[in-house]
Amino acid sequence: MNTYPSVYEKKISQEIHKTPDEYLPALLDMIRLFRETVTLKPADESFAQGWKEAMNNELLPIDQLWDGINAT
């Protein structure tokens, strides 16, 4: 991340300062959830998660993995 705030950081900061205090915990949760869903996990963490799911029999039949992929 840059040492100097970007235009977006300034705009986000302005919006946060306009938000009433009672809504800040919910806003923080939303920001964290957003960040966690848009960033990729490191390869080793992703593999570990997949391995854990496989070992716990959290599997789908191969034909279900492609459901909806070619839907038009």
mmCIF file of the N, C-alpha and C atoms, coordinates in Angstrom:
data_MODEL
# 
_entry.id   MODEL 
# 
loop_
_atom_site.group_PDB 
_atom_site.id 
_atom_site.type_symbol 
_atom_site.label_atom_id 
_atom_site.label_alt_id 
_atom_site.label_comp_id 
_atom_site.label_asym_id 
_atom_site.label_entity_id 
_atom_site.label_seq_id 
_atom_site.pdbx_PDB_ins_code 
_atom_site.Cartn_x 
_atom_site.Cartn_y 
_atom_site.Cartn_z 
_atom_site.occupancy 
_atom_site.B_iso_or_equiv 
_atom_site.pdbx_formal_charge 
_atom_site.auth_seq_id 
_atom_site.auth_comp_id 
_atom_site.auth_asym_id 
_atom_site.auth_atom_id 
_atom_site.pdbx_PDB_model_num 
ATOM 1   N N  . MET A 1 1  ? 0.840   -1.181  0.000   1.00 0.00 ? 1  MET A N  1 
ATOM 2   C CA . MET A 1 1  ? 0.000   0.000   0.000   1.00 0.00 ? 1  MET A CA 1 
ATOM 3   C C  . MET A 1 1  ? 0.888   1.248   0.000   1.00 0.00 ? 1  MET A C  1 
ATOM 4   N N  . ASN A 1 2  ? 0.426   2.280   -0.677  1.00 0.00 ? 2  ASN A N  1 
ATOM 5   C CA . ASN A 1 2  ? 1.192   3.518   -0.745  1.00 0.00 ? 2  ASN A CA 1 
ATOM 6   C C  . ASN A 1 2  ? 1.300   4.191   0.611   1.00 0.00 ? 2  ASN A C  1 
ATOM 7   N N  . THR A 1 3  ? 2.373   4.974   0.749   1.00 0.00 ? 3  THR A N  1 
ATOM 8   C CA . THR A 1 3  ? 2.499   5.759   1.974   1.00 0.00 ? 3  THR A CA 1 
ATOM 9   C C  . THR A 1 3  ? 1.573   6.963   1.930   1.00 0.00 ? 3  THR A C  1 
ATOM 10  N N  . TYR A 1 4  ? 1.292   7.436   0.741   1.00 0.00 ? 4  TYR A N  1 
ATOM 11  C CA . TYR A 1 4  ? 0.405   8.580   0.593   1.00 0.00 ? 4  TYR A CA 1 
ATOM 12  C C  . TYR A 1 4  ? -1.006  8.079   0.306   1.00 0.00 ? 4  TYR A C  1 
ATOM 13  N N  . PRO A 1 5  ? -1.984  8.655   0.990   1.00 0.00 ? 5  PRO A N  1 
ATOM 14  C CA . PRO A 1 5  ? -3.365  8.191   0.782   1.00 0.00 ? 5  PRO A CA 1 
ATOM 15  C C  . PRO A 1 5  ? -3.809  8.408   -0.665  1.00 0.00 ? 5  PRO A C  1 
ATOM 16  N N  . SER A 1 6  ? -4.467  7.412   -1.212  1.00 0.00 ? 6  SER A N  1 
ATOM 17  C CA . SER A 1 6  ? -4.995  7.543   -2.569  1.00 0.00 ? 6  SER A CA 1 
ATOM 18  C C  . SER A 1 6  ? -6.294  8.347   -2.520  1.00 0.00 ? 6  SER A C  1 
ATOM 19  N N  . VAL A 1 7  ? -6.783  8.688   -3.682  1.00 0.00 ? 7  VAL A N  1 
ATOM 20  C CA . VAL A 1 7  ? -8.053  9.409   -3.786  1.00 0.00 ? 7  VAL A CA 1 
ATOM 21  C C  . VAL A 1 7  ? -9.160  8.579   -3.138  1.00 0.00 ? 7  VAL A C  1 
ATOM 22  N N  . TYR A 1 8  ? -9.133  7.254   -3.365  1.00 0.00 ? 8  TYR A N  1 
ATOM 23  C CA . TYR A 1 8  ? -10.173 6.390   -2.808  1.00 0.00 ? 8  TYR A CA 1 
ATOM 24  C C  . TYR A 1 8  ? -10.091 6.317   -1.292  1.00 0.00 ? 8  TYR A C  1 
ATOM 25  N N  . GLU A 1 9  ? -8.874  6.270   -0.760  1.00 0.00 ? 9  GLU A N  1 
ATOM 26  C CA . GLU A 1 9  ? -8.732  6.250   0.701   1.00 0.00 ? 9  GLU A CA 1 
ATOM 27  C C  . GLU A 1 9  ? -9.307  7.525   1.308   1.00 0.00 ? 9  GLU A C  1 
ATOM 28  N N  . LYS A 1 10 ? -9.071  8.640   0.664   1.00 0.00 ? 10 LYS A N  1 
ATOM 29  C CA . LYS A 1 10 ? -9.609  9.909   1.162   1.00 0.00 ? 10 LYS A CA 1 
ATOM 30  C C  . LYS A 1 10 ? -11.137 9.908   1.111   1.00 0.00 ? 10 LYS A C  1 
ATOM 31  N N  . LYS A 1 11 ? -11.696 9.425   0.008   1.00 0.00 ? 11 LYS A N  1 
ATOM 32  C CA . LYS A 1 11 ? -13.157 9.395   -0.129  1.00 0.00 ? 11 LYS A CA 1 
ATOM 33  C C  . LYS A 1 11 ? -13.784 8.429   0.869   1.00 0.00 ? 11 LYS A C  1 
ATOM 34  N N  . ILE A 1 12 ? -13.154 7.270   1.050   1.00 0.00 ? 12 ILE A N  1 
ATOM 35  C CA . ILE A 1 12 ? -13.664 6.304   2.028   1.00 0.00 ? 12 ILE A CA 1 
ATOM 36  C C  . ILE A 1 12 ? -13.608 6.898   3.423   1.00 0.00 ? 12 ILE A C  1 
ATOM 37  N N  . SER A 1 13 ? -12.500 7.553   3.737   1.00 0.00 ? 13 SER A N  1 
ATOM 38  C CA . SER A 1 13 ? -12.348 8.180   5.053   1.00 0.00 ? 13 SER A CA 1 
ATOM 39  C C  . SER A 1 13 ? -13.425 9.244   5.277   1.00 0.00 ? 13 SER A C  1 
ATOM 40  N N  . GLN A 1 14 ? -13.707 10.034  4.253   1.00 0.00 ? 14 GLN A N  1 
ATOM 41  C CA . GLN A 1 14 ? -14.750 11.059  4.369   1.00 0.00 ? 14 GLN A CA 1 
ATOM 42  C C  . GLN A 1 14 ? -16.109 10.419  4.651   1.00 0.00 ? 14 GLN A C  1 
ATOM 43  N N  . GLU A 1 15 ? -16.409 9.335   3.961   1.00 0.00 ? 15 GLU A N  1 
ATOM 44  C CA . GLU A 1 15 ? -17.682 8.646   4.177   1.00 0.00 ? 15 GLU A CA 1 
ATOM 45  C C  . GLU A 1 15 ? -17.764 8.060   5.584   1.00 0.00 ? 15 GLU A C  1 
ATOM 46  N N  . ILE A 1 16 ? -16.656 7.505   6.059   1.00 0.00 ? 16 ILE A N  1 
ATOM 47  C CA . ILE A 1 16 ? -16.635 6.944   7.416   1.00 0.00 ? 16 ILE A CA 1 
ATOM 48  C C  . ILE A 1 16 ? -16.902 8.036   8.442   1.00 0.00 ? 16 ILE A C  1 
ATOM 49  N N  . HIS A 1 17 ? -16.293 9.190   8.252   1.00 0.00 ? 17 HIS A N  1 
ATOM 50  C CA . HIS A 1 17 ? -16.487 10.291  9.204   1.00 0.00 ? 17 HIS A CA 1 
ATOM 51  C C  . HIS A 1 17 ? -17.925 10.813  9.191   1.00 0.00 ? 17 HIS A C  1 
ATOM 52  N N  . LYS A 1 18 ? -18.638 10.608  8.099   1.00 0.00 ? 18 LYS A N  1 
ATOM 53  C CA . LYS A 1 18 ? -20.037 11.032  8.005   1.00 0.00 ? 18 LYS A CA 1 
ATOM 54  C C  . LYS A 1 18 ? -20.997 9.990   8.587   1.00 0.00 ? 18 LYS A C  1 
ATOM 55  N N  . THR A 1 19 ? -20.480 8.799   8.878   1.00 0.00 ? 19 THR A N  1 
ATOM 56  C CA . THR A 1 19 ? -21.317 7.702   9.365   1.00 0.00 ? 19 THR A CA 1 
ATOM 57  C C  . THR A 1 19 ? -21.523 7.820   10.870  1.00 0.00 ? 19 THR A C  1 
ATOM 58  N N  . PRO A 1 20 ? -22.770 7.735   11.352  1.00 0.00 ? 20 PRO A N  1 
ATOM 59  C CA . PRO A 1 20 ? -23.020 7.793   12.797  1.00 0.00 ? 20 PRO A CA 1 
ATOM 60  C C  . PRO A 1 20 ? -22.298 6.652   13.527  1.00 0.00 ? 20 PRO A C  1 
ATOM 61  N N  . ASP A 1 21 ? -21.817 6.958   14.727  1.00 0.00 ? 21 ASP A N  1 
ATOM 62  C CA . ASP A 1 21 ? -21.023 6.001   15.506  1.00 0.00 ? 21 ASP A CA 1 
ATOM 63  C C  . ASP A 1 21 ? -21.712 4.655   15.701  1.00 0.00 ? 21 ASP A C  1 
ATOM 64  N N  . GLU A 1 22 ? -23.022 4.658   15.868  1.00 0.00 ? 22 GLU A N  1 
ATOM 65  C CA . GLU A 1 22 ? -23.705 3.392   16.142  1.00 0.00 ? 22 GLU A CA 1 
ATOM 66  C C  . GLU A 1 22 ? -23.670 2.434   14.947  1.00 0.00 ? 22 GLU A C  1 
ATOM 67  N N  . TYR A 1 23 ? -23.353 2.953   13.750  1.00 0.00 ? 23 TYR A N  1 
ATOM 68  C CA . TYR A 1 23 ? -23.280 2.099   12.561  1.00 0.00 ? 23 TYR A CA 1 
ATOM 69  C C  . TYR A 1 23 ? -21.856 1.654   12.234  1.00 0.00 ? 23 TYR A C  1 
ATOM 70  N N  . LEU A 1 24 ? -20.877 2.171   12.948  1.00 0.00 ? 24 LEU A N  1 
ATOM 71  C CA . LEU A 1 24 ? -19.486 1.838   12.640  1.00 0.00 ? 24 LEU A CA 1 
ATOM 72  C C  . LEU A 1 24 ? -19.147 0.355   12.815  1.00 0.00 ? 24 LEU A C  1 
ATOM 73  N N  . PRO A 1 25 ? -19.643 -0.336  13.858  1.00 0.00 ? 25 PRO A N  1 
ATOM 74  C CA . PRO A 1 25 ? -19.339 -1.774  13.947  1.00 0.00 ? 25 PRO A CA 1 
ATOM 75  C C  . PRO A 1 25 ? -19.846 -2.559  12.732  1.00 0.00 ? 25 PRO A C  1 
ATOM 76  N N  . ALA A 1 26 ? -21.035 -2.242  12.259  1.00 0.00 ? 26 ALA A N  1 
ATOM 77  C CA . ALA A 1 26 ? -21.575 -2.930  11.082  1.00 0.00 ? 26 ALA A CA 1 
ATOM 78  C C  . ALA A 1 26 ? -20.758 -2.591  9.838   1.00 0.00 ? 26 ALA A C  1 
ATOM 79  N N  . LEU A 1 27 ? -20.350 -1.336  9.728   1.00 0.00 ? 27 LEU A N  1 
ATOM 80  C CA . LEU A 1 27 ? -19.529 -0.920  8.595   1.00 0.00 ? 27 LEU A CA 1 
ATOM 81  C C  . LEU A 1 27 ? -18.192 -1.651  8.600   1.00 0.00 ? 27 LEU A C  1 
ATOM 82  N N  . LEU A 1 28 ? -17.593 -1.772  9.763   1.00 0.00 ? 28 LEU A N  1 
ATOM 83  C CA . LEU A 1 28 ? -16.331 -2.497  9.886   1.00 0.00 ? 28 LEU A CA 1 
ATOM 84  C C  . LEU A 1 28 ? -16.500 -3.949  9.458   1.00 0.00 ? 28 LEU A C  1 
ATOM 85  N N  . ASP A 1 29 ? -17.579 -4.583  9.885   1.00 0.00 ? 29 ASP A N  1 
ATOM 86  C CA . ASP A 1 29 ? -17.847 -5.968  9.478   1.00 0.00 ? 29 ASP A CA 1 
ATOM 87  C C  . ASP A 1 29 ? -17.990 -6.080  7.962   1.00 0.00 ? 29 ASP A C  1 
ATOM 88  N N  . MET A 1 30 ? -18.681 -5.108  7.357   1.00 0.00 ? 30 MET A N  1 
ATOM 89  C CA . MET A 1 30 ? -18.875 -5.130  5.909   1.00 0.00 ? 30 MET A CA 1 
ATOM 90  C C  . MET A 1 30 ? -17.546 -4.983  5.176   1.00 0.00 ? 30 MET A C  1 
ATOM 91  N N  . ILE A 1 31 ? -16.708 -4.082  5.652   1.00 0.00 ? 31 ILE A N  1 
ATOM 92  C CA . ILE A 1 31 ? -15.410 -3.858  5.010   1.00 0.00 ? 31 ILE A CA 1 
ATOM 93  C C  . ILE A 1 31 ? -14.540 -5.107  5.119   1.00 0.00 ? 31 ILE A C  1 
ATOM 94  N N  . ARG A 1 32 ? -14.523 -5.725  6.298   1.00 0.00 ? 32 ARG A N  1 
ATOM 95  C CA . ARG A 1 32 ? -13.731 -6.948  6.477   1.00 0.00 ? 32 ARG A CA 1 
ATOM 96  C C  . ARG A 1 32 ? -14.236 -8.061  5.572   1.00 0.00 ? 32 ARG A C  1 
ATOM 97  N N  . LEU A 1 33 ? -15.552 -8.245  5.527   1.00 0.00 ? 33 LEU A N  1 
ATOM 98  C CA . LEU A 1 33 ? -16.130 -9.287  4.686   1.00 0.00 ? 33 LEU A CA 1 
ATOM 99  C C  . LEU A 1 33 ? -15.798 -9.034  3.218   1.00 0.00 ? 33 LEU A C  1 
ATOM 100 N N  . PHE A 1 34 ? -15.905 -7.795  2.796   1.00 0.00 ? 34 PHE A N  1 
ATOM 101 C CA . PHE A 1 34 ? -15.573 -7.441  1.414   1.00 0.00 ? 34 PHE A CA 1 
ATOM 102 C C  . PHE A 1 34 ? -14.121 -7.787  1.105   1.00 0.00 ? 34 PHE A C  1 
ATOM 103 N N  . ARG A 1 35 ? -13.216 -7.373  1.967   1.00 0.00 ? 35 ARG A N  1 
ATOM 104 C CA . ARG A 1 35 ? -11.787 -7.631  1.750   1.00 0.00 ? 35 ARG A CA 1 
ATOM 105 C C  . ARG A 1 35 ? -11.504 -9.122  1.692   1.00 0.00 ? 35 ARG A C  1 
ATOM 106 N N  . GLU A 1 36 ? -12.116 -9.878  2.588   1.00 0.00 ? 36 GLU A N  1 
ATOM 107 C CA . GLU A 1 36 ? -11.875 -11.321 2.636   1.00 0.00 ? 36 GLU A CA 1 
ATOM 108 C C  . GLU A 1 36 ? -12.419 -12.040 1.409   1.00 0.00 ? 36 GLU A C  1 
ATOM 109 N N  . THR A 1 37 ? -13.461 -11.508 0.793   1.00 0.00 ? 37 THR A N  1 
ATOM 110 C CA . THR A 1 37 ? -14.047 -12.188 -0.360  1.00 0.00 ? 37 THR A CA 1 
ATOM 111 C C  . THR A 1 37 ? -13.415 -11.773 -1.677  1.00 0.00 ? 37 THR A C  1 
ATOM 112 N N  . VAL A 1 38 ? -12.737 -10.647 -1.726  1.00 0.00 ? 38 VAL A N  1 
ATOM 113 C CA . VAL A 1 38 ? -12.135 -10.213 -2.987  1.00 0.00 ? 38 VAL A CA 1 
ATOM 114 C C  . VAL A 1 38 ? -10.652 -10.528 -3.086  1.00 0.00 ? 38 VAL A C  1 
ATOM 115 N N  . THR A 1 39 ? -10.012 -10.867 -1.988  1.00 0.00 ? 39 THR A N  1 
ATOM 116 C CA . THR A 1 39 ? -8.591  -11.188 -2.041  1.00 0.00 ? 39 THR A CA 1 
ATOM 117 C C  . THR A 1 39 ? -8.401  -12.693 -2.112  1.00 0.00 ? 39 THR A C  1 
ATOM 118 N N  . LEU A 1 40 ? -7.402  -13.096 -2.852  1.00 0.00 ? 40 LEU A N  1 
ATOM 119 C CA . LEU A 1 40 ? -7.104  -14.518 -2.977  1.00 0.00 ? 40 LEU A CA 1 
ATOM 120 C C  . LEU A 1 40 ? -6.293  -14.993 -1.787  1.00 0.00 ? 40 LEU A C  1 
ATOM 121 N N  . LYS A 1 41 ? -6.595  -16.199 -1.348  1.00 0.00 ? 41 LYS A N  1 
ATOM 122 C CA . LYS A 1 41 ? -5.804  -16.807 -0.289  1.00 0.00 ? 41 LYS A CA 1 
ATOM 123 C C  . LYS A 1 41 ? -4.472  -17.252 -0.882  1.00 0.00 ? 41 LYS A C  1 
ATOM 124 N N  . PRO A 1 42 ? -3.419  -17.282 -0.077  1.00 0.00 ? 42 PRO A N  1 
ATOM 125 C CA . PRO A 1 42 ? -2.157  -17.835 -0.565  1.00 0.00 ? 42 PRO A CA 1 
ATOM 126 C C  . PRO A 1 42 ? -2.367  -19.291 -0.992  1.00 0.00 ? 42 PRO A C  1 
ATOM 127 N N  . ALA A 1 43 ? -1.564  -19.757 -1.937  1.00 0.00 ? 43 ALA A N  1 
ATOM 128 C CA . ALA A 1 43 ? -1.737  -21.098 -2.496  1.00 0.00 ? 43 ALA A CA 1 
ATOM 129 C C  . ALA A 1 43 ? -1.702  -22.175 -1.422  1.00 0.00 ? 43 ALA A C  1 
ATOM 130 N N  . ASP A 1 44 ? -0.784  -22.056 -0.462  1.00 0.00 ? 44 ASP A N  1 
ATOM 131 C CA . ASP A 1 44 ? -0.687  -23.098 0.565   1.00 0.00 ? 44 ASP A CA 1 
ATOM 132 C C  . ASP A 1 44 ? -1.932  -23.134 1.447   1.00 0.00 ? 44 ASP A C  1 
ATOM 133 N N  . GLU A 1 45 ? -2.490  -21.970 1.735   1.00 0.00 ? 45 GLU A N  1 
ATOM 134 C CA . GLU A 1 45 ? -3.712  -21.908 2.545   1.00 0.00 ? 45 GLU A CA 1 
ATOM 135 C C  . GLU A 1 45 ? -4.900  -22.481 1.773   1.00 0.00 ? 45 GLU A C  1 
ATOM 136 N N  . SER A 1 46 ? -4.967  -22.162 0.480   1.00 0.00 ? 46 SER A N  1 
ATOM 137 C CA . SER A 1 46 ? -6.038  -22.676 -0.362  1.00 0.00 ? 46 SER A CA 1 
ATOM 138 C C  . SER A 1 46 ? -5.946  -24.197 -0.486  1.00 0.00 ? 46 SER A C  1 
ATOM 139 N N  . PHE A 1 47 ? -4.736  -24.707 -0.677  1.00 0.00 ? 47 PHE A N  1 
ATOM 140 C CA . PHE A 1 47 ? -4.547  -26.156 -0.763  1.00 0.00 ? 47 PHE A CA 1 
ATOM 141 C C  . PHE A 1 47 ? -4.933  -26.826 0.549   1.00 0.00 ? 47 PHE A C  1 
ATOM 142 N N  . ALA A 1 48 ? -4.505  -26.231 1.669   1.00 0.00 ? 48 ALA A N  1 
ATOM 143 C CA . ALA A 1 48 ? -4.815  -26.806 2.982   1.00 0.00 ? 48 ALA A CA 1 
ATOM 144 C C  . ALA A 1 48 ? -6.324  -26.878 3.196   1.00 0.00 ? 48 ALA A C  1 
ATOM 145 N N  . GLN A 1 49 ? -7.041  -25.843 2.782   1.00 0.00 ? 49 GLN A N  1 
ATOM 146 C CA . GLN A 1 49 ? -8.499  -25.839 2.909   1.00 0.00 ? 49 GLN A CA 1 
ATOM 147 C C  . GLN A 1 49 ? -9.113  -26.939 2.053   1.00 0.00 ? 49 GLN A C  1 
ATOM 148 N N  . GLY A 1 50 ? -8.659  -27.059 0.813   1.00 0.00 ? 50 GLY A N  1 
ATOM 149 C CA . GLY A 1 50 ? -9.168  -28.105 -0.072  1.00 0.00 ? 50 GLY A CA 1 
ATOM 150 C C  . GLY A 1 50 ? -8.871  -29.499 0.455   1.00 0.00 ? 50 GLY A C  1 
ATOM 151 N N  . TRP A 1 51 ? -7.674  -29.674 0.994   1.00 0.00 ? 51 TRP A N  1 
ATOM 152 C CA . TRP A 1 51 ? -7.290  -30.979 1.554   1.00 0.00 ? 51 TRP A CA 1 
ATOM 153 C C  . TRP A 1 51 ? -8.169  -31.321 2.757   1.00 0.00 ? 51 TRP A C  1 
ATOM 154 N N  . LYS A 1 52 ? -8.408  -30.320 3.609   1.00 0.00 ? 52 LYS A N  1 
ATOM 155 C CA . LYS A 1 52 ? -9.257  -30.528 4.789   1.00 0.00 ? 52 LYS A CA 1 
ATOM 156 C C  . LYS A 1 52 ? -10.664 -30.947 4.361   1.00 0.00 ? 52 LYS A C  1 
ATOM 157 N N  . GLU A 1 53 ? -11.207 -30.261 3.363   1.00 0.00 ? 53 GLU A N  1 
ATOM 158 C CA . GLU A 1 53 ? -12.546 -30.598 2.871   1.00 0.00 ? 53 GLU A CA 1 
ATOM 159 C C  . GLU A 1 53 ? -12.575 -32.011 2.293   1.00 0.00 ? 53 GLU A C  1 
ATOM 160 N N  . ALA A 1 54 ? -11.542 -32.377 1.550   1.00 0.00 ? 54 ALA A N  1 
ATOM 161 C CA . ALA A 1 54 ? -11.486 -33.725 0.975   1.00 0.00 ? 54 ALA A CA 1 
ATOM 162 C C  . ALA A 1 54 ? -11.403 -34.782 2.075   1.00 0.00 ? 54 ALA A C  1 
ATOM 163 N N  . MET A 1 55 ? -10.606 -34.539 3.084   1.00 0.00 ? 55 MET A N  1 
ATOM 164 C CA . MET A 1 55 ? -10.447 -35.501 4.172   1.00 0.00 ? 55 MET A CA 1 
ATOM 165 C C  . MET A 1 55 ? -11.717 -35.633 5.018   1.00 0.00 ? 55 MET A C  1 
ATOM 166 N N  . ASN A 1 56 ? -12.532 -34.572 5.038   1.00 0.00 ? 56 ASN A N  1 
ATOM 167 C CA . ASN A 1 56 ? -13.799 -34.597 5.773   1.00 0.00 ? 56 ASN A CA 1 
ATOM 168 C C  . ASN A 1 56 ? -14.961 -35.040 4.885   1.00 0.00 ? 56 ASN A C  1 
ATOM 169 N N  . ASN A 1 57 ? -14.620 -35.541 3.700   1.00 0.00 ? 57 ASN A N  1 
ATOM 170 C CA . ASN A 1 57 ? -15.614 -36.034 2.747   1.00 0.00 ? 57 ASN A CA 1 
ATOM 171 C C  . ASN A 1 57 ? -16.608 -34.948 2.325   1.00 0.00 ? 57 ASN A C  1 
ATOM 172 N N  . GLU A 1 58 ? -16.143 -33.705 2.291   1.00 0.00 ? 58 GLU A N  1 
ATOM 173 C CA . GLU A 1 58 ? -16.966 -32.589 1.823   1.00 0.00 ? 58 GLU A CA 1 
ATOM 174 C C  . GLU A 1 58 ? -16.758 -32.470 0.313   1.00 0.00 ? 58 GLU A C  1 
ATOM 175 N N  . LEU A 1 59 ? -17.339 -33.406 -0.409  1.00 0.00 ? 59 LEU A N  1 
ATOM 176 C CA . LEU A 1 59 ? -17.098 -33.541 -1.837  1.00 0.00 ? 59 LEU A CA 1 
ATOM 177 C C  . LEU A 1 59 ? -18.386 -33.410 -2.625  1.00 0.00 ? 59 LEU A C  1 
ATOM 178 N N  . LEU A 1 60 ? -18.244 -33.044 -3.888  1.00 0.00 ? 60 LEU A N  1 
ATOM 179 C CA . LEU A 1 60 ? -19.367 -33.024 -4.823  1.00 0.00 ? 60 LEU A CA 1 
ATOM 180 C C  . LEU A 1 60 ? -19.044 -33.971 -5.969  1.00 0.00 ? 60 LEU A C  1 
ATOM 181 N N  . PRO A 1 61 ? -20.053 -34.648 -6.513  1.00 0.00 ? 61 PRO A N  1 
ATOM 182 C CA . PRO A 1 61 ? -19.815 -35.466 -7.700  1.00 0.00 ? 61 PRO A CA 1 
ATOM 183 C C  . PRO A 1 61 ? -19.302 -34.584 -8.840  1.00 0.00 ? 61 PRO A C  1 
ATOM 184 N N  . ILE A 1 62 ? -18.412 -35.121 -9.649  1.00 0.00 ? 62 ILE A N  1 
ATOM 185 C CA . ILE A 1 62 ? -17.778 -34.341 -10.714 1.00 0.00 ? 62 ILE A CA 1 
ATOM 186 C C  . ILE A 1 62 ? -18.791 -33.699 -11.650 1.00 0.00 ? 62 ILE A C  1 
ATOM 187 N N  . ASP A 1 63 ? -19.905 -34.383 -11.943 1.00 0.00 ? 63 ASP A N  1 
ATOM 188 C CA . ASP A 1 63 ? -20.890 -33.811 -12.857 1.00 0.00 ? 63 ASP A CA 1 
ATOM 189 C C  . ASP A 1 63 ? -21.571 -32.578 -12.271 1.00 0.00 ? 63 ASP A C  1 
ATOM 190 N N  . GLN A 1 64 ? -21.632 -32.459 -10.958 1.00 0.00 ? 64 GLN A N  1 
ATOM 191 C CA . GLN A 1 64 ? -22.238 -31.281 -10.322 1.00 0.00 ? 64 GLN A CA 1 
ATOM 192 C C  . GLN A 1 64 ? -21.295 -30.079 -10.326 1.00 0.00 ? 64 GLN A C  1 
ATOM 193 N N  . LEU A 1 65 ? -20.009 -30.316 -10.426 1.00 0.00 ? 65 LEU A N  1 
ATOM 194 C CA . LEU A 1 65 ? -19.048 -29.213 -10.402 1.00 0.00 ? 65 LEU A CA 1 
ATOM 195 C C  . LEU A 1 65 ? -19.208 -28.280 -11.597 1.00 0.00 ? 65 LEU A C  1 
ATOM 196 N N  . TRP A 1 66 ? -19.744 -28.793 -12.688 1.00 0.00 ? 66 TRP A N  1 
ATOM 197 C CA . TRP A 1 66 ? -19.877 -28.006 -13.905 1.00 0.00 ? 66 TRP A CA 1 
ATOM 198 C C  . TRP A 1 66 ? -21.282 -27.451 -14.100 1.00 0.00 ? 66 TRP A C  1 
ATOM 199 N N  . ASP A 1 67 ? -22.193 -27.719 -13.178 1.00 0.00 ? 67 ASP A N  1 
ATOM 200 C CA . ASP A 1 67 ? -23.567 -27.215 -13.303 1.00 0.00 ? 67 ASP A CA 1 
ATOM 201 C C  . ASP A 1 67 ? -23.566 -25.696 -13.435 1.00 0.00 ? 67 ASP A C  1 
ATOM 202 N N  . GLY A 1 68 ? -24.237 -25.201 -14.457 1.00 0.00 ? 68 GLY A N  1 
ATOM 203 C CA . GLY A 1 68 ? -24.388 -23.768 -14.633 1.00 0.00 ? 68 GLY A CA 1 
ATOM 204 C C  . GLY A 1 68 ? -23.227 -23.073 -15.309 1.00 0.00 ? 68 GLY A C  1 
ATOM 205 N N  . ILE A 1 69 ? -22.128 -23.764 -15.557 1.00 0.00 ? 69 ILE A N  1 
ATOM 206 C CA . ILE A 1 69 ? -20.957 -23.118 -16.163 1.00 0.00 ? 69 ILE A CA 1 
ATOM 207 C C  . ILE A 1 69 ? -21.250 -22.691 -17.595 1.00 0.00 ? 69 ILE A C  1 
ATOM 208 N N  . ASN A 1 70 ? -21.886 -23.565 -18.351 1.00 0.00 ? 70 ASN A N  1 
ATOM 209 C CA . ASN A 1 70 ? -22.160 -23.267 -19.755 1.00 0.00 ? 70 ASN A CA 1 
ATOM 210 C C  . ASN A 1 70 ? -23.585 -22.784 -19.977 1.00 0.00 ? 70 ASN A C  1 
ATOM 211 N N  . ALA A 1 71 ? -24.253 -22.374 -18.916 1.00 0.00 ? 71 ALA A N  1 
ATOM 212 C CA . ALA A 1 71 ? -25.631 -21.894 -19.047 1.00 0.00 ? 71 ALA A CA 1 
ATOM 213 C C  . ALA A 1 71 ? -25.643 -20.589 -19.836 1.00 0.00 ? 71 ALA A C  1 
ATOM 214 N N  . THR A 1 72 ? -26.576 -20.483 -20.736 1.00 0.00 ? 72 THR A N  1 
ATOM 215 C CA . THR A 1 72 ? -26.693 -19.237 -21.511 1.00 0.00 ? 72 THR A CA 1 
ATOM 216 C C  . THR A 1 72 ? -28.091 -18.711 -21.476 1.00 0.00 ? 72 THR A C  1 
# 
